[in-house]
Amino acid sequence: MEIAEIKQQLPIEKVLQHYNIAINKNGQCKCPFHEDKTPSLKIYPETNTYHCFGCGKSGDTIQFIQDKEKITK
């Protein structure tokens, strides 16, 4: 399976669910990459991406997993 295929079949919401990260009604959650008291990580389901307005981390499902697990492709 190619990375492009994985991205298509793996929604960002499912990745966050795997890590027990709850998304609020505004499509935001507390960022797992820095100390976050209020939700600063915005989820964009239509593009399957995320962006944190606190620490600046952003990317797609693969990038989220890489950052969370501290691994590379």
C-alpha positions as CSV (number, residue, x, y, z in Angstrom):
1,M,0.0,0.0,0.0
2,E,1.3,3.4,-1.0
3,I,1.3,6.4,1.4
4,A,-1.2,8.2,-0.8
5,E,-3.6,5.3,-0.4
6,I,-3.1,5.3,3.3
7,K,-3.9,9.0,3.5
8,Q,-7.1,8.5,1.5
9,Q,-8.3,5.6,3.7
10,L,-7.3,7.0,7.1
11,P,-9.3,10.0,8.3
12,I,-7.6,12.5,10.7
13,E,-10.6,11.9,13.1
14,K,-9.8,8.2,13.3
15,V,-6.1,8.9,14.1
16,L,-7.1,11.3,16.9
17,Q,-9.6,8.8,18.2
18,H,-6.8,6.2,18.3
19,Y,-4.8,8.5,20.6
20,N,-7.9,9.2,22.7
21,I,-7.9,12.9,21.6
22,A,-11.4,14.3,21.7
23,I,-12.4,16.9,19.1
24,N,-14.9,19.6,20.3
25,K,-17.9,20.9,18.3
26,N,-15.7,23.5,16.7
27,G,-13.4,21.0,15.2
28,Q,-10.6,21.7,17.8
29,C,-8.8,19.8,20.5
30,K,-5.9,20.3,22.9
31,C,-2.7,20.0,21.1
32,P,-0.7,16.9,22.2
33,F,2.6,18.4,21.0
34,H,2.8,21.2,23.7
35,E,1.3,22.2,27.0
36,D,-2.2,23.3,26.0
37,K,-4.8,24.6,28.5
38,T,-7.4,25.4,25.8
39,P,-7.9,23.8,22.4
40,S,-5.5,25.3,19.9
41,L,-5.3,22.4,17.4
42,K,-7.8,22.8,14.5
43,I,-8.9,19.8,12.5
44,Y,-9.8,20.1,8.8
45,P,-11.7,16.9,7.9
46,E,-12.3,18.1,4.3
47,T,-8.5,18.1,3.6
48,N,-7.6,15.5,6.2
49,T,-5.2,17.9,7.9
50,Y,-4.6,19.8,11.2
51,H,-2.9,23.0,12.4
52,C,-2.0,24.1,15.9
53,F,-2.2,27.8,16.4
54,G,-0.1,27.5,19.6
55,C,3.0,25.6,18.5
56,G,2.6,25.8,14.7
57,K,2.6,22.0,14.0
58,S,0.6,21.1,11.0
59,G,0.2,18.4,8.4
60,D,-1.8,15.4,7.4
61,T,-2.6,12.1,9.0
62,I,0.8,10.6,8.3
63,Q,2.6,13.7,9.7
64,F,0.4,13.6,12.9
65,I,1.4,9.9,13.5
66,Q,5.1,10.8,12.8
67,D,5.0,13.7,15.2
68,K,3.1,11.7,17.9
69,E,5.3,8.6,17.7
70,K,8.5,10.6,17.0
71,I,9.3,8.6,13.9
72,T,10.0,9.2,10.2
73,K,8.6,7.7,7.1
